[in-house]
């Protein structure tokens, strides 16, 4: 039997992709350039995240072959079965191109439908900031390798991460998913992550990575996230554009396969003040020409038309700076800038009309189709499109993977403060003491007994979150943590009152750099977490293991210092109470 070149696995991925591009219809090629949202539901069920998308059957029949999976099933086996069902159908229609399923981060604790998901059946690790707090490239590579194995087992072959934005604007709502304040550390860690996720070269056991949000989404004016129409501006008052670019250079040098531009529009720079995906100077000039990136440029979700029927701030089209353009002109401008694929969009017919009318050349479409097919071939999706559902159940959430995640949770804890009472530090705690708790959801076995009141306790442990405010219209917008980093006076008064009864240990979930000066006065110990199970936290508090983490950013002394610092400039806060890299142990 004679094979077409694209069917010949002895040829390189690029050779096979080049042959297939020549054989595809314009519609097939255009459809490759859109990646929309999938739900973990049967083929004919309605999308339960965006009902207007209809069923997966209808989307695949439209020619789409790239999908971002939102949510998960309770078991890996069911996830794998759902994937195989979609793949079987995709291989029976249109050009018989296998689907690629992608995922936002899903191995930690936070859940924001626009950014990340709960771990569910997967092993659970600290948030990205926690991995930065560990500051160990070997641990980061191990983490990425486990993510790879668990993703591949259920058919997830593209990761919409790592996020390498730098935490220079302490008010920004997405610091927890990024790489801290130190660009050099972030560069080393993203290199390790890409190596663990993709391997030395992309292959049948790899997951392709997508580094975001180019050229660094950290310096958001007022800290407002650029998902929102009131968070468009990305500013560089300290002229630190190159500092934010460092981890992207490292990721590209490591061979990352995709780059996602930020929604933000650059202010007070030499670049056009339009969102990065429409910004030719940014994509073609910096990413392609300066960084020599050859892979996929994937736009962030909903830059063209989005899902405006939802009526929420977070789901309006994020065409910042080009809102006045028609859908057709937005497509033309983004393609001219260098976008290969549009996230969250399905306007295949509109782009096809632009090609047929000559407003977009077929050569331009071919270039993007080639780079998108390269990854499908390199990942082995044409040769081995299905997964072993029984094997998936043994890989995902396996004991060794879960244990590795628990070790990382413990290692990521940062001990900021450990006062002495008499001659002995408060931590580690002694077994058998009576504890009064606030903020716990369970009763860890470490507690010999719970005190009914603070006055009866030997020690008081309080779990708290860094301060935040919910803003905007709709639940999705309000899922982002914006606003002041100061604790409310009633919170501070409450901690001070507790401290009159017994030593107070504060466990702080630190998704942004909180102002801690008043807490330092009242607390006997402060430990920062970036996502940790209660039993793991207690194992450190009671000394079964020692805290090892180091702060991934400076902790400001006052809120005035936060407001005064240059939002793009690292380590620019006046007299921080704790420095980046600070962390005690015992």
C-alpha positions in Angstrom: 0.0 0.0 0.0 1.4 3.3 -1.1 1.5 6.0 1.7 1.2 9.7 1.2 4.2 11.4 2.6 2.2 12.8 5.6 1.3 9.2 6.5 4.9 8.1 6.5 6.2 8.1 10.1 9.8 7.8 9.0 9.7 11.4 7.7 10.1 14.4 10.0 7.2 16.2 11.5 7.9 19.2 9.4 8.0 17.2 6.2 4.8 15.4 7.0 3.1 18.7 7.9 4.3 20.4 4.7 2.8 17.6 2.6 -0.5 17.6 4.4 -0.9 21.4 4.1 -0.8 21.0 0.3 -3.6 18.5 0.4 -6.0 20.3 2.7 -8.8 22.6 1.6 -8.8 26.2 2.6 -11.6 25.5 5.1 -9.5 22.7 6.7 -6.5 24.9 7.1 -8.5 27.9 8.4 -10.2 25.6 11.0 -6.8 24.6 12.4 -6.4 28.3 13.4 -9.1 28.3 16.1 -9.0 26.7 19.6 -12.2 26.8 21.6 -13.5 25.6 24.9 -14.4 21.9 25.5 -16.3 20.5 28.5 -15.6 17.0 29.8 -19.0 15.7 28.6 -20.1 13.1 26.0 -19.8 13.9 22.3 -23.4 15.0 21.9 -23.9 16.8 25.2 -24.1 20.6 25.4 -21.0 22.5 26.5 -21.6 23.2 30.2 -19.2 26.1 30.4 -20.3 28.0 27.2 -23.7 26.6 26.2 -23.7 28.7 23.0 -21.0 26.5 21.6 -23.3 23.6 21.5 -21.9 20.0 21.4 -18.4 18.8 20.7 -19.9 16.9 17.7 -21.0 20.2 16.2 -17.6 21.8 16.8 -15.6 19.0 15.3 -18.0 18.8 12.3 -17.2 22.5 11.8 -13.5 21.4 11.3 -12.1 22.5 14.7 -9.3 20.2 16.0 -7.9 22.1 19.0 -9.8 22.3 22.2 -9.1 23.7 25.7 -10.6 21.4 28.2 -12.4 23.1 31.1 -13.2 21.1 34.2 -12.6 17.4 34.6 -14.4 14.1 35.4 -14.1 12.5 38.8 -11.8 9.7 37.5 -8.9 9.6 35.0 -10.5 6.6 33.3 -13.6 8.6 32.4 -11.5 11.5 31.2 -9.6 9.1 29.0 -12.8 7.5 27.7 -14.2 10.9 26.8 -11.0 11.8 25.0 -11.0 8.6 22.9 -14.7 9.2 22.0 -13.8 12.7 20.7 -10.8 11.4 18.8 -12.7 8.6 17.1 -15.2 11.0 15.8 -12.6 13.5 14.6 -10.8 10.8 12.7 -14.1 9.9 10.9 -15.0 13.3 9.5 -13.6 16.2 7.4 -9.9 15.8 6.7 -9.5 13.2 9.5 -7.1 15.4 11.5 -6.7 14.2 15.1 -7.7 16.6 17.9 -5.3 18.2 20.3 -6.7 18.8 23.9 -5.1 21.5 25.9 -5.4 22.5 29.6 -4.8 25.4 31.9 -2.9 24.5 35.1 -4.8 21.8 37.0 -2.4 20.5 39.6 -2.8 23.0 42.5 -5.4 24.5 44.7 -6.9 27.6 43.1 -9.9 27.5 40.8 -10.6 30.3 38.4 -12.4 29.2 35.2 -10.4 31.7 33.2 -7.0 30.7 34.6 -6.7 27.4 36.5 -8.6 24.4 37.9 -8.7 22.3 41.0 -6.4 19.3 40.9 -9.3 16.8 41.1 -8.0 13.3 40.3 -4.5 14.6 39.5 -1.7 14.9 42.0 -1.8 18.1 43.9 1.1 20.6 44.2 1.5 24.1 45.4 0.7 27.0 43.1 3.4 28.2 40.8 4.6 30.7 43.4 5.2 27.7 45.8 7.4 26.0 43.2 9.3 29.3 43.0 9.6 29.3 46.8 11.2 25.9 46.7 13.7 27.4 44.2 15.0 24.1 43.1 15.3 23.3 39.3 15.4 19.6 39.9 12.1 19.7 41.8 10.6 21.9 39.1 11.6 19.5 36.4 10.2 16.6 38.4 6.9 18.5 38.8 6.7 19.2 35.1 7.5 15.6 34.3 4.7 14.3 36.5 2.3 16.9 34.9 3.4 15.5 31.6 2.7 11.9 32.5 -0.7 12.6 34.0 -1.7 14.8 31.1 -0.6 12.3 28.4 -2.5 9.5 30.2 -5.9 11.2 29.7 -5.1 12.7 26.3 -4.1 16.3 27.3 -1.2 17.0 24.9 -0.8 20.8 25.1 -0.3 22.8 28.3 -1.5 26.4 28.4 1.3 27.1 30.8 3.9 27.9 32.3 3.0 31.4 33.2 6.2 33.4 33.7 4.9 36.8 34.5 7.0 38.6 37.1 5.5 40.0 40.4 6.7 43.6 40.2 3.2 45.1 40.6 2.1 43.8 44.0 -1.5 44.6 43.4 -1.9 42.4 40.3 -4.4 39.7 40.7 -2.5 36.9 38.9 0.7 36.9 40.8 0.0 33.4 42.3 0.2 31.8 38.8 3.5 33.4 37.9 7.2 33.1 38.7 7.8 35.6 41.5 9.8 38.8 41.4 13.3 37.5 40.5 13.7 37.3 36.7 16.9 35.2 36.9 15.4 32.6 39.2 12.2 32.6 37.0 14.4 32.0 33.9 16.2 29.0 35.5 12.9 27.5 36.7 11.0 27.9 33.4 13.9 26.2 31.6 13.5 23.2 34.0 9.8 23.2 33.5 9.9 23.1 29.7 12.5 20.3 29.9 10.3 18.2 32.1 7.1 18.9 30.1 8.4 18.5 26.6 11.6 16.4 27.0 14.7 17.0 25.1 12.6 17.2 22.0 8.9 17.0 21.3 7.7 13.4 20.8 4.9 10.9 21.4 5.3 11.1 25.2 5.6 14.9 25.4 3.2 17.7 26.2 3.8 20.9 24.3 4.2 23.9 26.5 2.9 27.4 26.0 4.7 30.2 27.9 2.6 33.3 28.8 1.7 36.2 28.9 4.2 37.7 26.4 6.1 40.0 26.9 5.3 39.7 30.6 1.9 40.5 32.1 3.1 41.7 35.5 3.2 45.5 35.2 -0.5 46.1 35.1 -1.6 49.6 35.8 -3.3 49.7 39.3 -3.0 45.9 39.3 -6.2 45.4 37.4 -6.2 42.2 35.3 -6.3 42.7 31.6 -9.1 40.2 31.2 -11.3 43.2 32.2 -12.1 46.3 30.1 -10.9 48.4 33.1 -7.5 46.6 33.2 -6.1 47.2 29.7 -2.9 49.2 30.4 0.5 47.5 30.8 2.9 50.2 31.8 6.7 50.6 32.1 7.4 53.7 34.2 10.8 52.3 35.3 11.8 51.3 31.7 12.0 47.6 32.8 10.6 46.0 29.6 13.8 43.9 29.1 13.6 42.6 32.8 10.1 41.2 32.2 11.3 39.6 28.9 14.0 37.5 30.6 12.0 34.4 31.4 10.5 34.4 27.9 14.0 34.4 26.4 14.9 31.5 28.6 11.7 29.6 27.6 12.3 30.1 23.9 15.9 29.1 24.2 14.7 25.9 26.0 12.5 25.1 23.0 9.0 25.9 24.2 6.5 25.2 21.4 4.0 28.0 21.9 3.8 31.6 23.2 0.7 33.4 24.3 0.7 37.2 24.1 -0.8 39.2 27.0 -4.2 40.9 26.6 -2.6 44.2 27.8 -1.6 47.1 25.6 1.8 48.6 26.2 1.8 52.1 27.4 4.6 54.7 27.2 6.9 52.5 25.1 8.0 52.6 21.4 5.2 50.1 20.6 1.7 50.7 19.2 -0.7 51.0 22.1 -2.8 48.0 21.1 -3.2 44.6 22.8 -0.2 42.4 22.3 -1.9 39.9 19.9 -2.6 42.8 17.5 0.9 44.3 18.0 3.2 43.6 15.1 6.2 45.3 16.7 5.8 43.0 19.7 5.2 39.7 18.0 7.1 40.0 14.7 9.7 42.4 16.0 10.5 41.2 19.5 9.3 37.6 19.6 10.1 36.5 16.1 13.1 38.7 15.1 14.7 39.3 18.5 14.0 36.1 20.3 14.0 33.9 17.1 10.9 32.1 18.1 9.7 29.6 15.4 6.7 28.0 17.1 3.0 28.7 17.5 1.7 32.2 18.6 -1.6 31.4 20.3 -3.7 34.4 21.2 -5.3 34.5 24.7 -9.0 33.7 24.8 -11.7 36.0 23.2 -9.7 38.7 21.5 -11.9 38.9 18.5 -15.5 38.5 19.5 -15.5 36.3 22.6 -18.8 35.4 24.4 -20.5 38.8 24.8 -23.8 37.2 25.3 -22.6 36.2 28.8 -22.8 39.8 29.9 -19.8 39.7 32.1 -16.7 41.9 32.2 -14.4 38.9 31.9 -16.0 37.6 28.7 -16.3 40.7 26.5 -14.0 40.7 23.5 -10.5 41.8 24.7 -9.6 43.7 21.6 -8.0 46.5 23.6 -6.9 49.4 21.4 -8.8 48.0 18.4 -12.3 48.0 19.7 -13.3 50.2 16.8 -12.3 47.6 14.2 -14.8 45.1 12.7 -14.3 41.4 13.3 -12.8 41.1 9.9 -10.3 43.9 10.4 -9.4 42.5 13.9 -8.6 39.1 12.2 -6.5 40.8 9.5 -4.6 42.9 12.0 -3.8 39.9 14.3 -2.7 37.8 11.4 -0.5 40.6 10.2 1.0 40.8 13.7 1.8 37.1 13.6 -0.9 35.2 15.4 -1.2 31.6 14.3 -4.2 30.5 16.3 -7.1 32.2 18.1 -8.0 31.1 21.5 -11.7 30.9 22.5 -12.9 31.7 19.0 -14.8 29.8 16.3 -15.2 32.2 13.5 -14.0 29.8 10.8 -16.5 31.1 8.2 -15.4 34.7 8.6 -11.7 34.0 8.1 -12.5 31.7 5.2 -14.4 34.5 3.5 -11.3 36.8 4.0 -9.2 34.1 2.3 -11.6 33.6 -0.6 -11.9 37.4 -1.1 -8.1 37.8 -1.2 -8.0 40.0 1.8 -5.9 37.3 3.6 -3.6 35.3 1.4 -3.7 31.5 1.4 0.1 31.6 1.8 -0.5 33.4 5.1 -2.9 30.7 6.2 -0.5 27.9 5.1 2.3 29.3 7.3 0.1 28.9 10.4 -1.4 25.6 9.4 2.2 24.2 8.9 3.4 25.2 12.4 0.2 23.9 14.0 0.4 20.6 12.2 4.1 20.3 13.0 3.1 19.8 16.7 0.4 17.3 16.0 2.8 15.2 14.0 5.6 15.6 16.5 3.3 14.6 19.4 2.5 11.4 17.5 -1.2 12.2 17.3 -1.5 11.0 13.7 0.2 7.7 14.5 -1.1 6.8 18.0 -4.3 9.0 18.5 -5.8 7.1 21.4 -5.0 6.5 25.0 -5.2 3.4 27.2 -8.1 4.1 29.6 -7.1 1.4 32.1 -3.5 2.6 32.2 -4.7 6.2 32.7 -6.4 5.1 36.0 -3.0 3.8 37.3 -1.0 6.8 36.3 -3.1 9.7 37.2 -3.1 10.3 41.0 -0.7 7.4 41.6 0.8 7.2 45.1 4.3 8.2 44.0 2.9 11.3 42.2 0.7 12.3 45.1 3.5 11.8 47.6 5.8 14.0 45.4 3.2 16.7 45.4 2.8 16.5 49.2 6.6 16.8 49.6 6.5 19.9 47.5 3.7 21.4 49.4 5.7 21.0 52.6 8.9 22.3 51.1 7.2 25.4 49.7 6.1 26.7 53.1 8.0 29.9 54.1 8.5 30.6 57.8 8.6 34.4 58.0 8.6 34.9 61.7 9.3 32.6 64.7 9.5 34.5 68.0 10.8 33.0 71.2 8.8 32.7 74.4 11.4 32.4 77.1 14.3 30.5 75.7 12.4 28.5 73.1 11.0 29.5 69.7 7.3 29.0 69.3 7.8 26.6 66.4 8.0 23.7 66.1 5.1 22.9 68.4 5.1 20.1 70.9 2.8 17.1 70.7 0.0 17.0 73.2 -0.7 20.7 73.5 -4.2 22.1 73.4 -4.9 24.1 70.2 -7.6 26.7 69.4 -8.0 27.0 65.6 -9.7 29.4 63.1 -9.9 28.8 59.4 -9.4 25.0 59.4 -11.8 22.8 57.5 -10.9 19.5 59.3 -9.4 18.2 62.5 -5.8 17.1 61.7 -4.6 14.2 63.8 -1.8 16.4 65.1 -4.2 18.1 67.4 -4.4 16.2 70.7 -7.4 18.3 71.6 -9.2 21.4 70.5 -9.7 24.2 73.0 -13.3 25.4 73.1 -12.1 29.0 73.6 -8.9 31.0 73.1 -8.5 31.4 76.8 -8.2 27.6 77.2 -5.5 27.1 74.5 -1.8 26.6 74.8 -1.5 28.0 71.2 -3.8 29.5 68.6 -3.4 28.7 64.9 -5.2 31.0 62.5 -5.4 30.3 58.7 -5.9 33.5 56.7 -5.8 34.8 53.2 -3.9 37.8 51.9 -6.3 40.7 51.6 -8.3 41.2 48.4 -11.4 42.8 47.0 -13.8 41.4 44.4 -14.5 43.8 41.5 -16.4 44.0 38.3 -19.5 42.5 36.9 -20.1 38.7 37.0 -18.7 35.8 39.0 -15.8 35.3 36.6 -14.5 38.8 37.0 -15.0 38.6 40.8 -12.9 35.4 40.9 -9.8 37.6 40.5 -8.2 39.1 43.6 -7.8 42.9 43.2 -7.6 45.8 45.5 -5.8 46.7 48.7 -3.2 44.6 50.3 -3.9 45.9 53.8 -5.8 43.8 56.4 -9.0 45.4 57.7 -8.8 46.9 61.1 -11.3 44.4 62.5 -9.1 41.6 61.4 -6.0 43.1 63.0 -7.9 43.9 66.2 -9.1 40.3 66.3 -5.6 38.8 66.0 -4.4 41.2 68.7 -7.2 40.1 71.0 -6.4 36.4 70.4 -2.8 37.1 71.3 -3.8 38.2 74.8 -4.8 34.6 75.5 -2.0 32.5 73.9 0.7 32.7 71.3 -0.8 33.1 67.8 0.5 31.3 64.8 -0.7 32.7 61.5 -0.7 30.6 58.3 -1.2 33.0 55.5 -2.2 32.0 51.9 -0.1 34.5 50.1 -1.3 34.9 46.5 -0.2 38.5 46.6 2.4 40.4 48.9 0.3 41.3 51.9 1.2 44.2 54.2 2.2 42.4 57.4 3.5 45.0 59.8 0.6 45.0 62.2 0.4 41.2 62.2 4.1 40.9 63.0 3.4 42.9 66.1 0.6 40.5 67.3 1.7 37.1 66.0 4.3 34.9 67.5 4.9 33.1 64.2 3.9 33.6 60.6 4.2 31.0 57.9 3.2 31.6 54.3 1.7 29.0 52.1 1.0 28.9 48.4 -1.4 26.0 48.5 -1.1 23.3 51.2 -3.2 20.6 52.7 -4.0 21.0 56.3 -2.3 17.8 57.4 0.9 18.8 55.5 0.8 22.2 57.1 0.5 20.6 60.6 3.4 18.2 59.8 5.6 21.2 59.5 4.1 23.2 62.4 4.7 20.1 64.7 8.2 19.5 63.4 7.9 16.3 61.4 9.6 18.3 58.6 11.1 21.7 58.6 10.1 24.7 56.5 12.4 25.2 53.6 10.7 27.8 51.3 12.0 31.3 50.5 9.8 34.2 49.7 9.3 34.7 46.0 8.9 38.4 46.3 9.5 41.3 48.7 6.8 41.8 51.4 6.0 45.5 51.7 6.1 47.3 55.0 3.2 49.7 54.2 0.5 50.1 51.7 1.9 53.5 50.9 5.1 51.8 49.8 3.1 49.6 47.4 1.4 52.5 45.8 4.7 54.5 45.5 6.8 51.8 43.8 7.3 51.6 40.1 5.0 48.9 38.9 7.4 47.4 36.4 10.5 47.6 38.7 11.6 44.7 40.9 12.5 45.2 44.6 11.4 48.8 44.4 9.3 48.9 47.6 10.7 51.2 50.3 12.0 49.3 53.4 10.2 45.9 52.9 9.5 44.1 56.1 10.7 40.8 54.5 12.9 40.5 51.5 12.6 38.1 48.5 14.6 35.0 49.5 13.8 35.3 53.2 12.8 32.1 54.9 13.6 30.7 58.4 13.8 27.0 59.3 14.4 24.8 62.3 
